[in-house]
Amino acid sequence: MTVAEFWERVFYPIVSRRLMRNSKKAYESAFRLYIGPSMGKQELQHVVKHGIEEMLGEMADQEKGEATIRRTFVLVHELSVVYGV
């Protein structure tokens, strides 16, 4: 299962039930803009810390705000906790 498939079939349907509207929008945005394009096609078992650090580093290189990078990091961490990585 890819990261995108996991997001669509497992993670987001479960997690979105406990999120308020603005948090849902933030999660959707972080996935659509950063996580999906960077890691969406990767198989879950192939996601490694280095790849996550690369994605966050690229965001910093693109001068994304600290809050955006932090929010994306938190979401990736939550994805990995749910998956059990």
C-alpha positions as a Python dict, from the first residue, in 0.01 Angstrom:
ca = {
    (1, 'M'): (0, 0, 0),
    (2, 'T'): (135, 344, -89),
    (3, 'V'): (139, 646, 138),
    (4, 'A'): (-138, 806, -71),
    (5, 'E'): (-354, 493, -52),
    (6, 'F'): (-301, 471, 323),
    (7, 'W'): (-397, 838, 359),
    (8, 'E'): (-716, 795, 154),
    (9, 'R'): (-833, 456, 282),
    (10, 'V'): (-717, 438, 642),
    (11, 'F'): (-558, 740, 803),
    (12, 'Y'): (-768, 1038, 695),
    (13, 'P'): (-1111, 870, 729),
    (14, 'I'): (-1026, 773, 1087),
    (15, 'V'): (-843, 1087, 1200),
    (16, 'S'): (-1075, 1337, 1034),
    (17, 'R'): (-1361, 1227, 1261),
    (18, 'R'): (-1192, 1389, 1561),
    (19, 'L'): (-1068, 1705, 1389),
    (20, 'M'): (-1236, 2043, 1382),
    (21, 'R'): (-1299, 2206, 1043),
    (22, 'N'): (-983, 2421, 1037),
    (23, 'S'): (-765, 2128, 1143),
    (24, 'K'): (-914, 1914, 867),
    (25, 'K'): (-828, 2183, 614),
    (26, 'A'): (-473, 2207, 749),
    (27, 'Y'): (-424, 1828, 729),
    (28, 'E'): (-567, 1814, 377),
    (29, 'S'): (-350, 2104, 264),
    (30, 'A'): (-30, 1961, 414),
    (31, 'F'): (-92, 1627, 247),
    (32, 'R'): (-197, 1771, -90),
    (33, 'L'): (86, 2025, -115),
    (34, 'Y'): (381, 1854, 51),
    (35, 'I'): (345, 1494, 166),
    (36, 'G'): (151, 1357, -130),
    (37, 'P'): (380, 1497, -401),
    (38, 'S'): (693, 1400, -209),
    (39, 'M'): (602, 1056, -74),
    (40, 'G'): (254, 966, -200),
    (41, 'K'): (368, 702, -448),
    (42, 'Q'): (609, 534, -205),
    (43, 'E'): (517, 206, -48),
    (44, 'L'): (466, 255, 327),
    (45, 'Q'): (737, 8, 417),
    (46, 'H'): (989, 212, 216),
    (47, 'V'): (932, 543, 395),
    (48, 'V'): (1243, 621, 596),
    (49, 'K'): (1351, 900, 826),
    (50, 'H'): (1598, 1033, 567),
    (51, 'G'): (1318, 1077, 311),
    (52, 'I'): (1108, 1272, 559),
    (53, 'E'): (1404, 1491, 649),
    (54, 'E'): (1466, 1553, 276),
    (55, 'M'): (1106, 1665, 226),
    (56, 'L'): (1121, 1901, 523),
    (57, 'G'): (1459, 2033, 407),
    (58, 'E'): (1318, 2106, 62),
    (59, 'M'): (1032, 2294, 225),
    (60, 'A'): (1284, 2504, 418),
    (61, 'D'): (1483, 2565, 97),
    (62, 'Q'): (1161, 2690, -63),
    (63, 'E'): (1128, 2929, 233),
    (64, 'K'): (807, 2777, 363),
    (65, 'G'): (714, 2913, 702),
    (66, 'E'): (819, 2746, 1024),
    (67, 'A'): (455, 2680, 1115),
    (68, 'T'): (394, 2507, 780),
    (69, 'I'): (702, 2289, 818),
    (70, 'R'): (612, 2203, 1177),
    (71, 'R'): (252, 2118, 1081),
    (72, 'T'): (376, 1892, 801),
    (73, 'F'): (623, 1723, 1037),
    (74, 'V'): (348, 1660, 1293),
    (75, 'L'): (124, 1508, 1028),
    (76, 'V'): (401, 1281, 896),
    (77, 'H'): (474, 1175, 1254),
    (78, 'E'): (107, 1099, 1315),
    (79, 'L'): (91, 899, 992),
    (80, 'S'): (389, 694, 1102),
    (81, 'V'): (243, 633, 1449),
    (82, 'V'): (-86, 508, 1302),
    (83, 'Y'): (100, 285, 1058),
    (84, 'G'): (338, 167, 1330),
    (85, 'V'): (666, 269, 1169),
}
